[in-house]
Amino acid sequence: MKVTLLKPIGFCQGVIKAISKAYQVKNANKDKNVFVLGKLVHNEKVIKDLESKGIFTLDVNSQDISEIIKKIDEDDIVILTAHGHSKNIEKLLDDRRIKYFDTTCEKVKENMRIIKDNEANGIIYIGKKNHPETMASLSVSNNVFLYDINEGIDYSKVIFSSPVVINQTTLSFLEIRKIHLDILNHLPSALIYDEVCNATRLRQEMLLSKKEDYEIIFIVGSIHSSNTEQLYRIAKDRYKDSFVVKVNSLEDVKKLDLSNYHTCLIGSGTSTPLEIIEEIKDYLEGMN
């Protein structure tokens, strides 16, 4: 099979820095327990690799996070994820005198600074409800109103006439454009910030700019990865006559009957390990 890779591929800089920081912390604290509050990044292989090195993920969705922190010993080390977190989590850790390290992506930090600097004007935050990045951003101020990408927003609750509009960094820039138009239709004086991260936007734009047709398109990444999901949706819309499928690993690819396909495009999310992409590429190229 002829295989084309949608570039860039592999980790974005934010993911690279988060993973590197986690390993640095463990190497400096080899005799201590090291825990991550939630998924460091949204990829199952990365989580397994971290656990193999003694860096364990705590499921923050299973119970109240304050209860989870109560069970962590004072001598343990905590890592905060790349998606961001509320300041309340830092206070809970400080109160317990637990040492922690922050791996929040710089783009997410920038968003949170914009929210803090403009909270007096009110904020409309476009994002996925219950996504960790969204939850972290909503925690910055009481003047943040969520525009859920699946449910919209109740404009009657927005008490500001000229709110700042900002968004989760891993969304589709095409989808955000439509939402911006809707917001401006209701609030013409709203100030728009387009904060899709460069790594996410570039993959989306490269996918849209492809001139060739492909019989099958694989989008590789975790089901929990927002930017992978957005890339998949764009591929489904852009290549209506192609078989577009989202996979997490080579095992998912092997389950498919690909005997009638001869051309393929492989795209990937920003937290997808390069080795998974290469495995899939080698497997497909080895098919007759």
Secondary structure, DSSP 8 states (H G I E B T S, - for coil): -EEEE-SS-S--HHHHHHHHHHHHHHHHTTTS-EEEES-SSS-HHHHHHHHHTTEEEE-TTSS-HHHHHHTS-TT-EEEE-TT---HHHHHHHHHTT-EEEE---HHHHHHHHHHHHTGGG-EEEEE-TT-HHHHHHHTT-TTEEEEETTTB--GGG---SS-EEEE-TTS-HHHHHHHHHHHHHH-TT-EE-----HHHHHHHHHHHH--S--SEEEEES-TT-HHHHHHHHHHHHH-TTSEEEEESSHHHHHTS--TT--EEEEEE-TTS-HHHHHHHHHHHHT--
